[in-house]
Amino acid sequence: MYKIIEDTRNQKGKHDLKHEFFDSVGVGMVRSKLPFGDYAPVPPVSIDTKRDIDEIAGNICGKEHNRFIRECKAARDAGCQLIILVENRCGISTLSEVHTWQNPRSVYSPNCVHGDRLQRAMETIQERYGVIFRFCVPEDAGRIILETLEAYGYG
C-alpha cells in the first residue's frame, strides 16, 4: 500500500472527501508535521543517529523503550526504511559485535544492560520492524548519512 504524509496542522474533519478518495484507491495516510505544504510522500528511508552505544542501550532497554518501539513500528507501517546509525569509539562496526560492549555503568550497577542482552534486543527489533542498525566512528557519520541517502535515490 502506498502511503502519504498529511500535515498535522490540517484540521481534522475538514478534508474528509480527500481522505475517502485516498482510502478508495488504496493510499494510506500518516499524520506528521511537515515543514511546508499539506501532503507529501513518505520518504523511502530515514536515518536516526545515536551518539554512542549508551544512548541506543537506553532507547532499547531503558525508559525510552516504548517510544523507540513506537517509532520503529511507525516507520515500518509507513513503508519507510529506518536506519539507526550508532556512532561509537568502542570499535563496534557491526551488529554481530555488540555483545562485546562493556557498559560503563556496570561498575556501580551490576544489573544494568550488557552487550549480549543489547545485541539480542537489537536483533529482535531488526527482525520485527525491519530496522537496520549501522555503526561507525563519529568522524564517518556525515559521509555515511549522505552515502545512505544517495543509495536510496537522494542527491
C-alpha positions, 0 to 999 in steps of 0.5 A: 500500500502506498502511503502519504504524509498529511500535515498535522496542522490540517484540521481534522474533519475538514478534508474528509472527501480527500481522505475517502478518495485516498482510502478508495484507491488504496493510499494510506495516510500518516499524520506528521508535521511537515515543514511546508505544504499539506501532503507529501510522500513518505520518504523511502528511508530515514536515518536516526543517529545515536551518539554512542552505544549508551544512548541506543542501550537506553532507547532499547532497554531503558525508559525510552523503550516504548517510544523507540518501539513506537517509532520503529513500528511507525516507520515500518507501517509507513513503508519507510526504511529506518536506519539507526546509525550508532556512532561509537569509539568502542570499535563496534562496526557491526551488529554481530559485535555488540555483545562485546560492549562493556557498559560503563555503568556496570561498575556501580550497577551490576544489573544494568544492560550488557552487550549480549542482552543489547545485541539480542534486543537489537536483533529482535527489533531488526527482525520485527520492524525491519530496522537496520542498525549501522555503526561507525566512528563519529568522524564517518557519520556525515559521509555515511548519512549522505552515502545512505541517502544517495543509495536510496535515490537522494542527491 
